């Protein structure tokens, strides 16, 4: 009489395959969970970074020689939530006449200040500003009173800049933040107010 039985090898192979399948499933789910955790962390970091800072690309020559077209700048959105604006700060703001556009300029006058430009010199409340970041002085002149909750801003390229001297003040509510660092290209890396580009000529003051 013949009796059919499973061989020992067949039983071992079947058990091995079952074990491998069981191990593969937890391994895949572990990988998927790790991936989801990584994506969630990346999203939290992205949102957190965007909440406190912005990155902008300089487009135009109005801030030369301090900033040049094509440079990328980090902007602190917390600067004026934790502190107050100061004369000399470089700020990014929504253009008052078209808030969809963003401008970058330097603060020259604060609320309540009297700004006067004459003979290539800038005076705030009767005191002349020391502006080593300029290549050339302004060729225009005028007097401006800065109202409450507003700023008077100028580009460092004074004679080729659309700014407060021709379209008025910037409401503080339009300010996005303070430009603090050039991060691209690497050769220009540095804090904006500490490492301005070399001026191209001495001030030709009369």
PyMOL commands that set and color helices and strands:
alter all, ss='L'
color gray80, all
select helices_A, chain A and resi 8-52+79-82+158-160+164-167+172-174+186-188
alter helices_A, ss='H'
color red, helices_A
select strands_A, chain A and resi 53-57+72-76+90-94+102-109+114-118+121-124+127-128+142-145+150-154+170-171+175-184+190-191
alter strands_A, ss='S'
color yellow, strands_A
deselect
rebuild
show_as cartoon
